[in-house]
Amino acid sequence: MAINLLTYLKDQFTPTVIDQLSSTLNETPANVRQAVDAAIPTVLGGLTRRVESTADASDLINMLRKGTYS
């Protein structure tokens, strides 16, 4: 069974999560939902381009292992 990664990631942002984010950001839930829906494909696209080469994929894996996300 194939998994649609974009749909899966969007589904992780439940109404409860959106409400928590909107409270933290002092923004409306509708605006936060819109921002999340726009950001996820952008971030996923960037990661996809980043792992097209073996060296970049290795760098990404090492970064995730080390926890150096900055």
C-alpha positions as CSV (number, residue, x, y, z in Angstrom):
1,M,0.0,0.0,0.0
2,A,1.4,3.4,-1.0
3,I,1.5,6.2,1.5
4,N,1.0,9.8,0.3
5,L,3.6,11.6,2.4
6,L,2.1,15.0,1.8
7,T,-1.4,13.9,3.0
8,Y,0.2,12.1,6.0
9,L,2.1,15.1,7.1
10,K,-0.9,17.4,6.7
11,D,-3.0,15.0,8.8
12,Q,-0.6,15.3,11.7
13,F,-1.8,18.9,12.1
14,T,-5.1,18.1,13.8
15,P,-7.5,20.8,14.9
16,T,-6.1,20.5,18.4
17,V,-2.5,21.0,17.1
18,I,-3.6,24.0,15.0
19,D,-5.4,25.5,18.0
20,Q,-2.3,25.1,20.2
21,L,-0.1,26.7,17.5
22,S,-2.6,29.6,17.0
23,S,-2.5,30.3,20.7
24,T,1.3,30.2,20.8
25,L,1.5,32.4,17.8
26,N,-1.4,34.7,18.8
27,E,-2.9,34.1,15.4
28,T,-6.3,32.8,14.2
29,P,-6.7,29.0,13.7
30,A,-7.7,29.7,10.1
31,N,-4.5,31.6,9.3
32,V,-2.4,29.0,11.0
33,R,-4.1,26.2,9.0
34,Q,-3.5,28.2,5.8
35,A,0.2,28.7,6.7
36,V,0.7,25.0,7.6
37,D,-1.0,23.9,4.4
38,A,1.3,26.1,2.4
39,A,4.5,25.3,4.3
40,I,4.3,21.5,4.3
41,P,4.6,21.1,0.5
42,T,7.4,23.7,0.4
43,V,9.4,22.0,3.1
44,L,8.8,18.6,1.6
45,G,9.9,19.8,-1.8
46,G,13.0,21.3,-0.3
47,L,13.8,18.0,1.4
48,T,13.2,16.1,-1.8
49,R,15.6,18.3,-3.7
50,R,18.1,18.0,-0.9
51,V,18.2,14.2,-1.0
52,E,18.5,13.8,-4.8
53,S,22.3,13.2,-4.4
54,T,23.9,10.6,-2.2
55,A,26.1,13.1,-0.5
56,D,23.2,15.4,0.4
57,A,21.1,12.5,1.6
58,S,24.0,11.4,3.8
59,D,24.4,15.0,5.2
60,L,20.7,15.1,6.0
61,I,20.7,11.7,7.7
62,N,23.8,12.8,9.8
63,M,22.1,16.0,10.8
64,L,19.0,14.1,12.0
65,R,21.1,11.6,13.9
66,K,23.1,14.4,15.6
67,G,20.0,16.6,16.3
68,T,21.7,19.6,14.8
69,Y,18.7,21.2,13.2
70,S,19.9,24.8,13.1
